[in-house]
Amino acid sequence: VPTDTSSEHLITINSLQETYEIGVQAEILNIAMYNLFLEDDTLPQDVIDVFTRLRDASVSHQAAFEKNANK
């Protein structure tokens, strides 16, 4: 069984505002990741469809985080 190192990857969040700001950044990174994946023209169509849906969901999530961050 591998050693549990999950605690090394956690961050401390001090406020709800900080949560929103981190959420915005996370979704920006997710969108960039899916766009990078979608540049691969050898992907099967079903994989393209999934990556596109995930990217589009991240766009919606980013907007929600931004809306709350700007309140």
C-alpha positions, 0 to 999 in steps of 0.5 A: 500500500502506498504511503498517504501523502495527501496532506502534503497537497492541501492548502489552508483557506482562511475565508470564503472570499479566498475560496472563490478566488482559488476557485477562479484560478482552478477553473482557469487552469482546468480550461487551459488543460482541456483546451490543450487536450483538445489540440490533439487531433488524434483523439476519438470523437467520444473523448473530444465530446467529454473534454469539451463538456468538461471544459464548458462546465469549467467555464460555467464554474469559473463564472460562478466563482467570479460572480461571488468573488466580486460581491 
